[in-house]
Amino acid sequence: MLRDRLRIAIDAINTNRIRISLEPVIRFMLFIKAAPQIENEVIL
């Protein structure tokens, strides 16, 4: 019982760590994808 709870907690920590490390990358990719639209709006 306790071991299962520990494993669930560790999994949650690991997924949090992965999400935190991936978040800047995802944000950067979204920014690159949106960059042409932003440039067009600025030019207009």
C-alpha distance matrix in Angstrom:
0.0 3.8 5.4 5.2 6.3 8.7 10.0 10.8 12.5 14.3 15.5 16.7 18.5 20.1 21.3 22.7 24.5 25.9 27.1 28.7 30.4 31.6 32.8 36.1 36.8 36.3 38.4 41.1 41.2 41.6 44.3 46.1 45.9 47.3 49.8 52.7 52.4 52.4 55.4 57.3 56.7 57.9 61.0 61.7
3.8 0.0 3.8 5.4 5.1 6.1 8.6 9.9 10.5 12.2 14.2 15.3 16.4 18.2 20.0 21.0 22.4 24.3 25.6 26.8 28.5 30.1 31.2 34.4 35.3 35.1 37.0 39.6 40.1 40.5 43.0 45.0 45.0 46.3 48.6 51.7 51.5 51.2 54.2 56.3 55.6 56.6 59.8 60.7
5.4 3.8 0.0 3.8 5.4 5.0 6.2 8.6 9.8 10.4 12.2 14.2 15.2 16.3 18.3 19.8 20.8 22.4 24.2 25.5 26.8 28.3 29.9 32.9 33.6 33.5 35.7 38.1 38.4 39.1 41.7 43.4 43.5 45.0 47.3 50.3 50.3 50.2 53.0 55.1 54.7 55.7 58.7 59.8
5.2 5.4 3.8 0.0 3.8 5.4 5.0 6.2 8.6 9.8 10.5 12.3 14.2 15.2 16.5 18.3 19.9 21.0 22.4 24.2 25.7 26.8 28.2 31.5 32.0 31.6 33.8 36.4 36.4 36.9 39.7 41.4 41.2 42.7 45.2 48.1 47.9 48.0 50.9 52.8 52.4 53.6 56.6 57.5
6.3 5.1 5.4 3.8 0.0 3.8 5.4 5.1 6.2 8.6 9.9 10.6 12.4 14.2 15.4 16.5 18.3 20.0 21.0 22.5 24.4 25.6 26.6 29.9 30.8 30.4 32.3 35.0 35.4 35.7 38.2 40.2 40.2 41.4 43.8 46.9 46.6 46.4 49.4 51.4 50.7 51.8 54.9 55.8
8.7 6.1 5.0 5.4 3.8 0.0 3.8 5.4 5.0 6.1 8.5 9.8 10.5 12.2 14.2 15.2 16.3 18.3 19.8 20.9 22.4 24.1 25.4 28.4 29.4 29.4 31.3 33.7 34.3 35.0 37.3 39.2 39.5 40.8 43.0 46.1 46.1 45.8 48.6 50.8 50.3 51.2 54.3 55.4
10.0 8.6 6.2 5.0 5.4 3.8 0.0 3.8 5.4 5.1 6.1 8.6 9.8 10.4 12.2 14.1 15.2 16.4 18.2 19.8 21.0 22.3 23.9 27.0 27.5 27.4 29.7 32.0 32.3 33.1 35.6 37.2 37.4 39.0 41.2 44.2 44.3 44.2 47.0 49.1 48.8 49.8 52.8 53.9
10.8 9.9 8.6 6.2 5.1 5.4 3.8 0.0 3.8 5.5 5.1 6.2 8.7 9.9 10.6 12.2 14.2 15.3 16.4 18.2 20.0 20.9 22.1 25.5 26.1 25.6 27.7 30.3 30.5 30.9 33.6 35.4 35.3 36.7 39.2 42.1 41.9 41.9 44.8 46.8 46.3 47.5 50.5 51.4
12.5 10.5 9.8 8.6 6.2 5.0 5.4 3.8 0.0 3.8 5.4 5.1 6.2 8.6 10.0 10.5 12.3 14.3 15.3 16.4 18.4 19.9 20.8 24.0 25.1 24.8 26.6 29.2 29.8 30.3 32.6 34.6 34.9 36.1 38.3 41.5 41.3 40.9 43.8 46.0 45.4 46.3 49.4 50.5
14.3 12.2 10.4 9.8 8.6 6.1 5.1 5.5 3.8 0.0 3.8 5.4 5.0 6.1 8.6 9.7 10.4 12.2 14.1 15.2 16.4 18.2 19.7 22.6 23.4 23.6 25.7 27.9 28.5 29.4 31.7 33.4 33.9 35.4 37.3 40.5 40.7 40.4 43.1 45.4 45.1 45.8 48.8 50.1
15.5 14.2 12.2 10.5 9.9 8.5 6.1 5.1 5.4 3.8 0.0 3.8 5.4 5.1 6.1 8.5 9.8 10.5 12.2 14.1 15.3 16.3 17.9 21.1 21.5 21.3 23.7 26.0 26.2 27.0 29.6 31.2 31.3 32.9 35.1 38.1 38.3 38.2 40.9 43.0 42.8 43.8 46.7 47.9
16.7 15.3 14.2 12.3 10.6 9.8 8.6 6.2 5.1 5.4 3.8 0.0 3.8 5.4 5.2 6.1 8.6 9.9 10.5 12.1 14.2 15.2 16.1 19.4 20.4 19.9 21.8 24.4 24.9 25.3 27.7 29.7 29.9 31.1 33.4 36.5 36.3 36.1 39.0 41.1 40.6 41.6 44.6 45.7
18.5 16.4 15.2 14.2 12.4 10.5 9.8 8.7 6.2 5.0 5.4 3.8 0.0 3.8 5.6 5.0 6.1 8.6 9.8 10.4 12.2 14.1 15.2 18.0 19.3 19.4 21.1 23.5 24.4 25.1 27.2 29.2 29.8 31.0 32.9 36.2 36.3 35.8 38.5 40.9 40.4 41.1 44.1 45.5
20.1 18.2 16.3 15.2 14.2 12.2 10.4 9.9 8.6 6.1 5.1 5.4 3.8 0.0 3.8 5.4 5.0 6.2 8.6 9.8 10.6 12.2 14.1 16.8 17.4 17.8 20.0 22.0 22.6 23.7 26.0 27.5 28.1 29.8 31.6 34.7 35.2 34.9 37.4 39.8 39.7 40.4 43.2 44.7
21.3 20.0 18.3 16.5 15.4 14.2 12.2 10.6 10.0 8.6 6.1 5.2 5.6 3.8 0.0 3.8 5.4 5.0 6.1 8.5 9.8 10.3 11.8 15.1 15.5 15.2 17.5 19.9 20.1 20.9 23.4 25.1 25.3 26.9 29.0 32.1 32.2 32.1 34.8 37.0 36.8 37.8 40.6 41.9
22.7 21.0 19.8 18.3 16.5 15.2 14.1 12.2 10.5 9.7 8.5 6.1 5.0 5.4 3.8 0.0 3.8 5.4 5.1 6.1 8.6 9.8 10.3 13.5 14.8 14.6 16.2 18.8 19.7 20.2 22.3 24.3 24.9 26.0 28.0 31.3 31.3 30.8 33.5 35.8 35.4 36.1 39.2 40.5
24.5 22.4 20.8 19.9 18.3 16.3 15.2 14.2 12.3 10.4 9.8 8.6 6.1 5.0 5.4 3.8 0.0 3.8 5.5 5.1 6.2 8.5 9.9 12.3 13.5 14.3 16.0 17.9 19.1 20.2 22.0 23.7 24.8 26.1 27.7 31.0 31.5 30.9 33.3 35.9 35.7 36.1 39.0 40.7
25.9 24.3 22.4 21.0 20.0 18.3 16.4 15.3 14.3 12.2 10.5 9.9 8.6 6.2 5.0 5.4 3.8 0.0 3.8 5.5 5.2 6.0 8.4 11.1 11.2 11.8 14.2 15.9 16.5 17.9 20.0 21.4 22.2 23.9 25.6 28.7 29.4 29.1 31.5 33.9 34.0 34.6 37.3 39.0
27.1 25.6 24.2 22.4 21.0 19.8 18.2 16.4 15.3 14.1 12.2 10.5 9.8 8.6 6.1 5.1 5.5 3.8 0.0 3.8 5.5 5.0 5.8 9.2 10.0 9.6 11.6 14.0 14.7 15.3 17.6 19.4 20.0 21.3 23.2 26.4 26.7 26.3 29.0 31.3 31.1 31.9 34.7 36.1
28.7 26.8 25.5 24.2 22.5 20.9 19.8 18.2 16.4 15.2 14.1 12.1 10.4 9.8 8.5 6.1 5.1 5.5 3.8 0.0 3.8 5.5 5.3 7.7 9.6 10.3 11.2 13.4 15.0 15.8 17.3 19.3 20.5 21.5 23.0 26.5 26.8 26.0 28.4 31.1 30.8 31.1 34.1 35.7
30.4 28.5 26.8 25.7 24.4 22.4 21.0 20.0 18.4 16.4 15.3 14.2 12.2 10.6 9.8 8.6 6.2 5.2 5.5 3.8 0.0 3.8 5.7 6.8 7.7 9.5 11.1 12.2 13.7 15.4 16.7 18.2 19.7 21.2 22.3 25.7 26.6 25.9 27.9 30.7 30.9 31.0 33.8 35.7
31.6 30.1 28.3 26.8 25.6 24.1 22.3 20.9 19.9 18.2 16.3 15.2 14.1 12.2 10.3 9.8 8.5 6.0 5.0 5.5 3.8 0.0 3.8 5.7 5.3 6.2 8.6 9.9 10.6 12.3 14.2 15.4 16.5 18.3 19.7 22.9 23.7 23.4 25.6 28.1 28.4 28.9 31.5 33.3
32.8 31.2 29.9 28.2 26.6 25.4 23.9 22.1 20.8 19.7 17.9 16.1 15.2 14.1 11.8 10.3 9.9 8.4 5.8 5.3 5.7 3.8 0.0 3.8 5.4 5.2 6.0 8.5 9.9 10.5 12.1 14.2 15.2 16.3 17.8 21.2 21.6 20.9 23.4 26.0 25.8 26.3 29.2 30.8
36.1 34.4 32.9 31.5 29.9 28.4 27.0 25.5 24.0 22.6 21.1 19.4 18.0 16.8 15.1 13.5 12.3 11.1 9.2 7.7 6.8 5.7 3.8 0.0 3.8 5.5 5.0 6.0 8.6 9.8 10.3 12.2 14.1 15.0 15.8 19.4 20.2 19.2 21.3 24.1 24.2 24.2 27.0 29.0
36.8 35.3 33.6 32.0 30.8 29.4 27.5 26.1 25.1 23.4 21.5 20.4 19.3 17.4 15.5 14.8 13.5 11.2 10.0 9.6 7.7 5.3 5.4 3.8 0.0 3.8 5.4 5.0 6.2 8.6 9.7 10.5 12.3 14.1 15.0 18.2 19.4 19.0 20.8 23.5 24.1 24.4 26.8 28.8
36.3 35.1 33.5 31.6 30.4 29.4 27.4 25.6 24.8 23.6 21.3 19.9 19.4 17.8 15.2 14.6 14.3 11.8 9.6 10.3 9.5 6.2 5.2 5.5 3.8 0.0 3.8 5.4 5.1 6.1 8.5 9.9 10.5 12.2 13.9 17.0 17.6 17.6 19.9 22.1 22.5 23.3 25.8 27.4
38.4 37.0 35.7 33.8 32.3 31.3 29.7 27.7 26.6 25.7 23.7 21.8 21.1 20.0 17.5 16.2 16.0 14.2 11.6 11.2 11.1 8.6 6.0 5.0 5.4 3.8 0.0 3.8 5.5 5.1 6.1 8.7 9.8 10.4 11.8 15.3 15.7 14.9 17.4 19.9 19.9 20.4 23.2 24.8
41.1 39.6 38.1 36.4 35.0 33.7 32.0 30.3 29.2 27.9 26.0 24.4 23.5 22.0 19.9 18.8 17.9 15.9 14.0 13.4 12.2 9.9 8.5 6.0 5.0 5.4 3.8 0.0 3.8 5.4 5.0 6.2 8.6 9.8 10.1 13.6 14.8 14.1 15.8 18.7 19.2 19.4 21.8 23.9
41.2 40.1 38.4 36.4 35.4 34.3 32.3 30.5 29.8 28.5 26.2 24.9 24.4 22.6 20.1 19.7 19.1 16.5 14.7 15.0 13.7 10.6 9.9 8.6 6.2 5.1 5.5 3.8 0.0 3.8 5.4 5.1 6.1 8.6 9.7 12.5 13.8 14.1 15.8 18.1 19.1 19.8 21.9 23.7
41.6 40.5 39.1 36.9 35.7 35.0 33.1 30.9 30.3 29.4 27.0 25.3 25.1 23.7 20.9 20.2 20.2 17.9 15.3 15.8 15.4 12.3 10.5 9.8 8.6 6.1 5.1 5.4 3.8 0.0 3.8 5.5 5.0 6.1 8.4 11.2 11.5 11.8 14.3 16.2 16.6 17.8 20.1 21.5
44.3 43.0 41.7 39.7 38.2 37.3 35.6 33.6 32.6 31.7 29.6 27.7 27.2 26.0 23.4 22.3 22.0 20.0 17.6 17.3 16.7 14.2 12.1 10.3 9.7 8.5 6.1 5.0 5.4 3.8 0.0 3.8 5.4 5.0 5.7 9.3 10.0 9.3 11.4 14.0 14.4 14.9 17.4 19.1
46.1 45.0 43.4 41.4 40.2 39.2 37.2 35.4 34.6 33.4 31.2 29.7 29.2 27.5 25.1 24.3 23.7 21.4 19.4 19.3 18.2 15.4 14.2 12.2 10.5 9.9 8.7 6.2 5.1 5.5 3.8 0.0 3.8 5.4 5.0 7.7 9.7 9.9 11.0 13.4 14.8 15.3 17.0 19.1
45.9 45.0 43.5 41.2 40.2 39.5 37.4 35.3 34.9 33.9 31.3 29.9 29.8 28.1 25.3 24.9 24.8 22.2 20.0 20.5 19.7 16.5 15.2 14.1 12.3 10.5 9.8 8.6 6.1 5.0 5.4 3.8 0.0 3.8 5.7 7.1 8.2 9.7 11.3 12.8 14.2 15.6 17.2 18.6
47.3 46.3 45.0 42.7 41.4 40.8 39.0 36.7 36.1 35.4 32.9 31.1 31.0 29.8 26.9 26.0 26.1 23.9 21.3 21.5 21.2 18.3 16.3 15.0 14.1 12.2 10.4 9.8 8.6 6.1 5.0 5.4 3.8 0.0 3.8 5.8 5.4 6.3 8.8 10.2 10.8 12.4 14.4 15.6
49.8 48.6 47.3 45.2 43.8 43.0 41.2 39.2 38.3 37.3 35.1 33.4 32.9 31.6 29.0 28.0 27.7 25.6 23.2 23.0 22.3 19.7 17.8 15.8 15.0 13.9 11.8 10.1 9.7 8.4 5.7 5.0 5.7 3.8 0.0 3.9 5.5 5.1 6.1 8.6 9.9 10.4 12.2 14.2
52.7 51.7 50.3 48.1 46.9 46.1 44.2 42.1 41.5 40.5 38.1 36.5 36.2 34.7 32.1 31.3 31.0 28.7 26.4 26.5 25.7 22.9 21.2 19.4 18.2 17.0 15.3 13.6 12.5 11.2 9.3 7.7 7.1 5.8 3.9 0.0 3.8 5.4 5.0 6.1 8.6 9.8 10.4 12.2
52.4 51.5 50.3 47.9 46.6 46.1 44.3 41.9 41.3 40.7 38.3 36.3 36.3 35.2 32.2 31.3 31.5 29.4 26.7 26.8 26.6 23.7 21.6 20.2 19.4 17.6 15.7 14.8 13.8 11.5 10.0 9.7 8.2 5.4 5.5 3.8 0.0 3.8 5.4 5.1 6.2 8.6 9.9 10.6
52.4 51.2 50.2 48.0 46.4 45.8 44.2 41.9 40.9 40.4 38.2 36.1 35.8 34.9 32.1 30.8 30.9 29.1 26.3 26.0 25.9 23.4 20.9 19.2 19.0 17.6 14.9 14.1 14.1 11.8 9.3 9.9 9.7 6.3 5.1 5.4 3.8 0.0 3.8 5.5 5.1 6.2 8.6 9.9
55.4 54.2 53.0 50.9 49.4 48.6 47.0 44.8 43.8 43.1 40.9 39.0 38.5 37.4 34.8 33.5 33.3 31.5 29.0 28.4 27.9 25.6 23.4 21.3 20.8 19.9 17.4 15.8 15.8 14.3 11.4 11.0 11.3 8.8 6.1 5.0 5.4 3.8 0.0 3.8 5.4 5.0 6.1 8.5
57.3 56.3 55.1 52.8 51.4 50.8 49.1 46.8 46.0 45.4 43.0 41.1 40.9 39.8 37.0 35.8 35.9 33.9 31.3 31.1 30.7 28.1 26.0 24.1 23.5 22.1 19.9 18.7 18.1 16.2 14.0 13.4 12.8 10.2 8.6 6.1 5.1 5.5 3.8 0.0 3.8 5.4 5.1 6.1
56.7 55.6 54.7 52.4 50.7 50.3 48.8 46.3 45.4 45.1 42.8 40.6 40.4 39.7 36.8 35.4 35.7 34.0 31.1 30.8 30.9 28.4 25.8 24.2 24.1 22.5 19.9 19.2 19.1 16.6 14.4 14.8 14.2 10.8 9.9 8.6 6.2 5.1 5.4 3.8 0.0 3.8 5.5 5.1
57.9 56.6 55.7 53.6 51.8 51.2 49.8 47.5 46.3 45.8 43.8 41.6 41.1 40.4 37.8 36.1 36.1 34.6 31.9 31.1 31.0 28.9 26.3 24.2 24.4 23.3 20.4 19.4 19.8 17.8 14.9 15.3 15.6 12.4 10.4 9.8 8.6 6.2 5.0 5.4 3.8 0.0 3.8 5.4
61.0 59.8 58.7 56.6 54.9 54.3 52.8 50.5 49.4 48.8 46.7 44.6 44.1 43.2 40.6 39.2 39.0 37.3 34.7 34.1 33.8 31.5 29.2 27.0 26.8 25.8 23.2 21.8 21.9 20.1 17.4 17.0 17.2 14.4 12.2 10.4 9.9 8.6 6.1 5.1 5.5 3.8 0.0 3.8
61.7 60.7 59.8 57.5 55.8 55.4 53.9 51.4 50.5 50.1 47.9 45.7 45.5 44.7 41.9 40.5 40.7 39.0 36.1 35.7 35.7 33.3 30.8 29.0 28.8 27.4 24.8 23.9 23.7 21.5 19.1 19.1 18.6 15.6 14.2 12.2 10.6 9.9 8.5 6.1 5.1 5.4 3.8 0.0
